[in-house]
């Protein structure tokens, strides 16, 4: 168990900056997720923590001790990769036991620890099988067992579930959560899948273009994104955006878009007026926060055409087209609509997000 601190960490590949001066604290026993799109620097960051990638500048500390120049094998961390990285000529028992044999532990202790770990991950029947005799999910469990059996100070996991089919991935998420909580081992987990990040983490660092956009617990990030990138990246389906301008007519303040106008309560209008840079804004509305009806119910409603309908059983995703923009709306599974039908939609003002158009930063 260990607290990991990254201080002004930079990694350059030639003139390309992959990680751009990030500062992070990963607490002891925490399940911490690095989330972001491909190429944002999350795997490079993980590899620097592991010692697999040299640091251009900055520092990494384990429990206050500088580890920049400590080689990977002496950092006492265990990595789990997307590709499993099992030895094909060895059976599961020998794959799991390998790090213990390197340490030259007694045979009896190796056997005991491998069997205990196999029981914890429900893979004892696999111990005599070789990787080619296992499914993808079974191979990933063996890879997890090999990492776990060492009793490392930290787990470093790089998209370990991405090669597993969707159904099994749901169950493996739960197994990883339980494993980490039972073992109480600091875990840094890299993924581009925001469902994994939201469902598994204690805290998330959202990365974009080598920088950290926001660090917080999952629900704070979902409900209070720091900028429009975070708002659009976290959430399924993704957030809808509308360009808007702040305007006033007498005492009444508005947000004016090319499709609808929203009246603002005085307290909200005051905040927007104080913090909006130049009055040009972006409204963010999650698909769950746009209502659809077959008839107009308010002068704030806007008309849209049904572009596609995606029934999911418990709910329906309706794709709406207004001009050249496609919006996604989540509504009840009982809502009936047909492609090309004209319907009415409205944004929930109490749930909308506002961002400055100039820099994407949240207004409040």
C-alpha positions as CSV (number, residue, x, y, z in Angstrom):
1,X,0.0,0.0,0.0
2,X,1.3,3.4,-1.0
3,X,0.5,7.0,-1.6
4,X,1.6,8.1,-5.1
5,X,2.3,11.8,-5.9
6,X,3.1,13.1,-9.3
7,X,4.6,16.6,-9.4
8,X,4.8,18.7,-12.5
9,X,5.3,15.5,-14.5
10,X,6.4,16.0,-18.2
11,X,7.1,13.5,-20.9
12,X,8.2,14.5,-24.4
13,X,8.9,12.3,-27.4
14,X,11.1,14.5,-29.5
15,X,9.1,17.8,-30.0
16,X,5.8,16.1,-29.1
17,X,4.6,16.7,-25.5
18,X,2.7,13.6,-24.4
19,X,2.3,14.6,-20.7
20,X,2.3,18.3,-19.9
21,X,3.2,19.1,-16.3
22,X,0.5,17.2,-14.4
23,X,0.1,17.2,-10.7
24,X,-1.8,14.3,-9.0
25,X,-2.1,12.7,-5.6
26,X,-3.3,9.1,-5.5
27,X,-4.2,8.2,-1.9
28,X,-3.2,5.1,-0.1
29,X,-5.7,2.2,-0.8
30,X,-7.5,4.3,-3.4
31,X,-9.0,3.1,-6.7
32,X,-7.9,5.9,-9.0
33,X,-8.7,6.1,-12.7
34,X,-7.0,8.0,-15.5
35,X,-9.7,8.6,-18.1
36,X,-9.4,10.2,-21.5
37,X,-9.4,9.6,-25.2
38,X,-6.7,7.9,-27.1
39,X,-3.5,9.9,-27.2
40,X,-4.3,12.0,-24.1
41,X,-1.2,10.8,-22.2
42,X,-2.8,8.4,-19.7
43,X,-0.8,5.2,-20.6
44,X,2.4,7.2,-20.8
45,X,1.7,8.6,-17.3
46,X,1.1,5.0,-16.0
47,X,4.3,3.8,-17.6
48,X,6.3,6.6,-15.9
49,X,4.8,5.6,-12.5
50,X,5.8,2.0,-13.2
51,X,9.3,3.0,-14.3
52,X,8.9,1.7,-17.8
53,X,9.1,5.1,-19.4
54,X,11.8,7.7,-18.4
55,X,10.6,11.1,-17.1
56,X,11.5,14.2,-19.1
57,X,11.0,16.4,-16.0
58,X,9.1,16.4,-12.8
59,X,9.0,14.0,-9.9
60,X,7.2,10.8,-8.7
61,X,7.0,10.0,-5.0
62,X,5.9,6.8,-3.3
63,X,5.0,7.6,0.3
64,X,7.2,10.7,0.1
65,X,10.3,8.9,-1.3
66,X,11.5,10.0,-4.7
67,X,11.4,7.1,-7.2
68,X,12.5,8.8,-10.4
69,X,15.7,6.8,-10.7
70,X,14.5,3.5,-9.1
71,X,14.2,0.7,-11.7
72,X,10.8,-0.9,-12.4
73,X,11.7,-4.2,-10.6
74,X,12.4,-2.3,-7.4
75,X,9.3,-0.2,-7.2
76,X,7.2,-3.1,-6.0
77,X,4.3,-2.4,-8.3
78,X,2.3,-5.0,-10.3
79,X,1.1,-4.2,-13.8
80,X,-1.9,-5.8,-15.6
81,X,-2.0,-5.1,-19.4
82,X,-4.7,-5.2,-22.0
83,X,-2.8,-8.0,-23.8
84,X,-2.7,-10.3,-20.7
85,X,1.1,-10.9,-21.3
86,X,1.0,-14.6,-20.1
87,X,3.8,-17.0,-20.9
88,X,2.2,-19.3,-23.5
89,X,4.4,-22.3,-22.6
90,X,3.4,-22.2,-19.0
91,X,0.2,-23.4,-17.4
92,X,-1.8,-21.0,-15.2
93,X,-0.2,-22.2,-12.0
94,X,3.3,-21.5,-13.3
95,X,2.3,-18.1,-14.8
96,X,0.9,-17.0,-11.4
97,X,3.8,-18.4,-9.5
98,X,6.5,-16.8,-11.7
99,X,7.0,-13.6,-9.7
100,X,7.3,-15.7,-6.5
101,X,9.9,-18.0,-8.1
102,X,11.9,-15.0,-9.2
103,X,12.0,-14.0,-5.5
104,X,13.1,-17.6,-4.7
105,X,10.4,-18.2,-2.1
106,X,10.0,-21.7,-0.7
107,X,8.0,-24.1,-2.8
108,X,5.4,-24.7,-0.1
109,X,4.8,-20.9,0.3
110,X,4.5,-20.5,-3.5
111,X,1.9,-23.3,-3.7
112,X,-0.1,-21.9,-0.8
113,X,-0.1,-18.3,-2.2
114,X,-1.0,-19.4,-5.7
115,X,-3.9,-21.6,-4.5
116,X,-5.2,-18.9,-2.1
117,X,-5.1,-16.3,-5.0
118,X,-6.7,-18.7,-7.4
119,X,-9.6,-19.3,-4.9
120,X,-10.1,-15.6,-4.5
121,X,-10.4,-15.1,-8.3
122,X,-12.4,-18.4,-8.8
123,X,-9.8,-19.9,-11.2
124,X,-8.6,-23.0,-9.3
125,X,-9.9,-25.2,-12.1
126,X,-7.7,-23.4,-14.6
127,X,-4.4,-23.9,-12.8
128,X,-3.3,-26.8,-15.0
129,X,-4.4,-25.1,-18.3
130,X,-2.2,-23.2,-20.7
131,X,-3.3,-19.8,-22.0
132,X,-4.4,-21.2,-25.4
133,X,-6.9,-23.5,-23.6
134,X,-8.6,-20.5,-21.8
135,X,-11.1,-17.9,-22.9
136,X,-10.2,-14.2,-22.9
137,X,-11.9,-13.7,-19.5
138,X,-10.1,-16.6,-18.0
139,X,-6.7,-15.4,-19.3
140,X,-7.4,-12.0,-17.8
141,X,-8.2,-13.5,-14.4
142,X,-4.9,-15.4,-14.5
143,X,-3.1,-12.2,-15.3
144,X,-4.8,-10.5,-12.3
145,X,-3.9,-13.5,-10.1
146,X,-0.2,-13.1,-11.2
147,X,-0.3,-9.5,-10.2
148,X,-2.1,-10.1,-7.0
149,X,0.0,-13.0,-5.7
150,X,3.0,-10.7,-5.3
151,X,1.2,-8.6,-2.7
152,X,2.6,-5.4,-4.3
153,X,2.4,-1.9,-3.0
154,X,0.3,-0.8,-6.0
155,X,-1.6,-2.2,-8.9
156,X,-1.1,-0.4,-12.3
157,X,-3.7,-1.5,-14.8
158,X,-3.8,-0.5,-18.4
159,X,-7.2,-1.1,-20.0
160,X,-7.3,-4.7,-18.6
161,X,-10.9,-5.3,-19.7
162,X,-10.8,-4.0,-23.2
163,X,-10.2,-7.4,-24.9
164,X,-13.1,-9.1,-23.0
165,X,-16.6,-9.3,-24.5
166,X,-19.2,-6.8,-23.3
167,X,-21.2,-9.2,-21.1
168,X,-18.2,-10.5,-19.2
169,X,-16.8,-7.0,-18.8
170,X,-19.8,-6.1,-16.7
171,X,-19.0,-9.0,-14.3
172,X,-15.3,-8.4,-14.3
173,X,-15.8,-4.7,-13.3
174,X,-17.5,-5.9,-10.1
175,X,-14.8,-8.5,-9.5
176,X,-12.1,-5.9,-9.8
177,X,-13.9,-3.5,-7.4
178,X,-14.3,-6.2,-4.8
179,X,-10.7,-7.5,-5.3
180,X,-9.3,-4.0,-4.8
181,X,-11.4,-3.3,-1.7
182,X,-10.6,-6.7,-0.2
183,X,-6.8,-6.3,-0.7
184,X,-6.8,-2.6,0.1
185,X,-4.0,-2.0,-2.5
186,X,-3.6,1.4,-4.1
187,X,-4.7,1.0,-7.7
188,X,-4.1,3.3,-10.7
189,X,-6.4,2.2,-13.6
190,X,-6.2,3.5,-17.2
191,X,-9.2,3.4,-19.5
192,X,-10.9,5.3,-22.3
193,X,-14.3,3.8,-21.2
194,X,-16.1,6.3,-19.0
195,X,-18.6,3.6,-17.8
196,X,-15.7,1.7,-16.3
197,X,-14.3,4.9,-14.8
198,X,-17.7,6.0,-13.3
199,X,-18.6,2.5,-11.9
200,X,-15.2,1.5,-10.5
201,X,-13.3,4.5,-9.2
202,X,-13.0,6.3,-5.9
203,X,-11.8,9.3,-7.9
204,X,-11.1,10.1,-11.6
205,X,-8.6,12.3,-13.4
206,X,-9.9,13.3,-16.8
207,X,-7.0,13.8,-19.2
208,X,-7.0,15.7,-22.4
209,X,-4.0,16.6,-24.6
210,X,-1.5,15.7,-21.9
211,X,-3.1,17.8,-19.2
212,X,-5.5,17.0,-16.4
213,X,-8.9,18.7,-17.0
214,X,-10.5,17.7,-13.7
215,X,-10.0,15.4,-10.7
216,X,-12.9,14.4,-8.5
217,X,-15.2,11.6,-7.5
218,X,-17.4,10.2,-10.3
219,X,-20.7,11.9,-9.4
220,X,-19.1,15.4,-9.0
221,X,-17.5,15.0,-12.4
222,X,-20.8,14.0,-13.9
223,X,-22.9,16.7,-12.2
224,X,-20.3,19.5,-12.2
225,X,-17.9,19.2,-15.1
226,X,-15.1,21.7,-15.0
227,X,-15.3,22.4,-18.8
228,X,-17.2,21.4,-21.9
229,X,-14.6,18.7,-22.8
230,X,-15.3,16.9,-19.5
231,X,-19.0,17.4,-19.9
232,X,-19.0,16.0,-23.4
233,X,-16.7,13.1,-22.5
234,X,-18.4,11.8,-19.4
235,X,-22.0,10.5,-19.8
236,X,-23.7,8.0,-22.1
237,X,-25.1,9.2,-24.5
238,X,-22.9,12.3,-24.6
239,X,-24.0,15.8,-23.6
240,X,-25.7,18.0,-26.2
241,X,-24.3,21.5,-26.8
242,X,-26.0,24.7,-28.1
243,X,-24.2,28.0,-28.8
244,X,-26.0,30.8,-26.9
245,X,-25.8,34.5,-26.0
246,X,-26.7,36.1,-22.8
247,X,-29.1,39.0,-23.3
248,X,-31.5,41.2,-21.2
249,X,-34.7,43.0,-22.0
250,X,-35.7,45.2,-19.1
251,X,-35.3,43.2,-16.0
252,X,-35.7,39.8,-17.7
253,X,-32.5,38.0,-18.7
254,X,-32.4,35.3,-21.5
255,X,-30.2,32.8,-23.0
256,X,-30.7,33.0,-26.8
257,X,-29.8,30.2,-29.1
258,X,-30.6,29.9,-32.8
259,X,-33.4,27.4,-31.9
260,X,-34.9,28.5,-28.6
261,X,-34.9,31.1,-25.9
262,X,-34.6,30.4,-22.2
263,X,-35.7,32.9,-19.5
264,X,-33.3,33.0,-16.5
265,X,-34.3,33.4,-12.9
266,X,-32.8,36.6,-11.4
267,X,-30.2,34.8,-9.2
268,X,-29.0,32.6,-12.1
269,X,-28.9,35.7,-14.4
270,X,-26.7,37.6,-11.9
271,X,-24.2,34.7,-11.8
272,X,-24.1,34.4,-15.6
273,X,-23.7,38.2,-16.0
274,X,-20.8,38.2,-13.5
275,X,-18.9,35.2,-14.9
276,X,-19.8,34.9,-18.5
277,X,-16.9,36.2,-20.7
278,X,-18.3,38.5,-23.3
279,X,-21.8,37.0,-23.1
280,X,-21.0,34.2,-25.6
281,X,-21.9,30.8,-23.9
282,X,-22.4,27.2,-24.6
283,X,-25.4,25.4,-23.1
284,X,-24.7,21.8,-22.2
285,X,-27.8,19.5,-21.8
286,X,-27.5,15.8,-21.0
287,X,-29.8,13.5,-23.1
288,X,-31.7,12.7,-19.9
289,X,-32.4,16.5,-19.3
290,X,-34.2,17.2,-22.6
291,X,-37.9,16.4,-22.6
292,X,-39.8,15.5,-25.8
293,X,-43.5,15.8,-26.4
294,X,-45.8,15.5,-29.5
295,X,-47.4,18.9,-28.7
296,X,-45.9,22.3,-27.8
297,X,-46.2,23.0,-24.0
298,X,-44.2,26.2,-23.6
299,X,-42.8,29.1,-25.5
300,X,-39.3,27.7,-24.6
301,X,-39.9,24.5,-26.5
302,X,-38.3,24.0,-29.9
303,X,-39.4,21.9,-32.9
304,X,-37.2,19.0,-34.2
305,X,-37.4,16.2,-36.6
306,X,-37.0,12.6,-35.4
307,X,-33.8,11.4,-37.2
308,X,-33.6,7.9,-35.6
309,X,-35.1,5.9,-32.8
310,X,-33.0,3.5,-30.6
311,X,-35.2,1.4,-28.3
312,X,-33.1,-0.1,-25.5
313,X,-35.9,-1.9,-23.6
314,X,-35.8,0.1,-20.3
315,X,-35.6,3.4,-22.2
316,X,-35.5,4.8,-25.7
317,X,-32.8,7.1,-27.2
318,X,-34.4,9.5,-29.7
319,X,-32.1,11.2,-32.2
320,X,-33.4,14.6,-33.2
321,X,-32.3,16.8,-36.1
322,X,-32.5,20.6,-36.0
323,X,-30.9,22.1,-39.1
324,X,-27.6,20.3,-39.4
325,X,-27.3,19.4,-35.7
326,X,-28.1,15.9,-34.3
327,X,-29.3,15.8,-30.6
328,X,-29.6,12.7,-28.5
329,X,-32.5,12.5,-26.0
330,X,-33.2,9.7,-23.5
331,X,-36.9,9.2,-22.9
332,X,-39.3,6.6,-21.6
333,X,-39.5,3.2,-23.4
334,X,-43.2,3.9,-23.9
335,X,-42.6,7.1,-26.0
336,X,-43.7,6.4,-29.5
337,X,-42.3,8.3,-32.5
338,X,-41.4,7.7,-36.1
339,X,-38.5,8.8,-38.3
340,X,-39.2,12.2,-40.0
341,X,-42.0,13.0,-37.5
342,X,-42.0,16.5,-36.1
343,X,-41.9,16.7,-32.3
344,X,-41.2,19.3,-29.6
345,X,-38.3,19.3,-27.2
346,X,-37.3,21.4,-24.2
347,X,-34.1,21.8,-22.1
348,X,-34.4,21.4,-18.3
349,X,-33.1,24.8,-17.1
350,X,-32.4,23.5,-13.6
351,X,-30.2,20.7,-14.9
352,X,-28.4,22.5,-17.8
353,X,-24.7,23.3,-17.7
354,X,-23.2,26.6,-18.9
355,X,-19.7,27.0,-20.3
356,X,-17.8,30.1,-21.6
357,X,-17.6,29.7,-25.4
358,X,-14.1,31.2,-25.4
359,X,-12.3,28.7,-23.3
360,X,-14.9,26.0,-22.5
361,X,-14.7,26.6,-18.7
362,X,-17.8,26.1,-16.6
363,X,-19.5,29.4,-15.7
364,X,-20.6,27.9,-12.3
